Amino acid sequence: MGGKQLCLIVAGLFLITSCRENQPEYSLARPEAGDRVVVVEEFSGVRCPNCPEGTKELENLRALYNDQIIIVTIHAGDFAFTYPESEFDFTTPEGNTLLQLLGNPIGYPSAVINRVATGSGGALQAFSSQWGSLIGEAIAEDPLVILTLEVNYNPETRVLQPRIGMVPNQDFNEELRLTLLLKEDNMTDWQSDSEVQTGVDQTYNHRNVLRKVISDTQGDRIAVNAPAFLRVEKTYQYTLPGETNWWKDQDISLVAFITDASGEILQGIEKPLIP
């Protein structure tokens, strides 16, 4: 064999070996499905007198189902404007976009459960009398995807670098999207309340308030035609604004959820920034 031919064979073997070494490794091991987690997007407003009763109902359901319910309270719509004495304005551009996306409530209290239509006409908004049954039905279903969430938050720099992992439990011949948002608890401010004699609770504890959607408001593409049991990951970076009387990192949680091509939420996950 000539020297030139030997060199070509060696070079070919080197290229084959190099390509194999640089290929990513995929694991198709079947994971445990876990529990179905339901995302409840509650629409509220500081001027909504019946909304505190709706919030109590959701908290009761949360106590019943524990971590299988994620509550995100969106201040948007006709009742969301503040009092002159209000310290905070809980409205956000993303909340206004979500109101357009999910539909204006016919009445309050109102919430969207997993972005699933509740009746004829494809309406997503549901009254509080429907919440218990809708949530119970959703929780009874097996999750179609598995989600993991690594928070990775530095309290000194306030830099958040979350990593979200998704494993489908079946083949998806469609686009899947990931929404990532921040919500905050325990902000004391004025709230209209029909149960209070004066009509206004000046020390109302506002909970689960949407503060920021880190992804696109309609979600970022995380997979297209995803095969079953093939894990995909997506990472983000976001720096929290400075803490005043809000943006308190100890009261902030990170929420992620996956939607399919129809917009339905397939699974959600929630973790605090500071455990």
Number of C-alpha atoms within 10 A of each C-alpha: 5 6 8 8 10 11 11 11 12 11 12 12 12 12 12 11 11 11 10 10 10 8 8 7 6 10 9 11 10 12 11 8 15 11 15 22 28 28 26 20 22 26 28 29 26 28 18 21 21 18 24 23 16 21 22 11 17 21 16 13 17 15 12 11 15 12 14 21 24 22 23 23 24 26 25 24 17 13 17 18 17 18 15 7 9 14 13 15 14 20 21 16 13 20 22 14 14 18 17 12 13 18 13 17 20 11 10 21 24 25 27 24 25 24 21 19 16 16 10 7 7 9 17 21 27 23 16 18 12 14 20 13 10 17 20 13 11 19 17 11 11 15 20 18 20 23 24 15 19 14 19 14 20 13 13 6 10 15 15 18 15 18 15 20 15 22 22 23 20 13 13 17 12 13 15 23 21 23 21 24 21 23 23 24 19 15 20 18 18 22 24 23 21 16 13 11 8 10 12 18 19 16 11 17 14 19 18 22 23 26 24 18 21 18 16 14 18 17 20 17 17 19 21 13 11 20 16 17 20 17 18 15 14 15 11 12 13 12 12 17 12 12 10 7 10 17 18 16 19 13 17 22 22 22 22 24 25 25 23 16 13 11 17 14 24 23 23 26 23 25 15 17 20 14 7
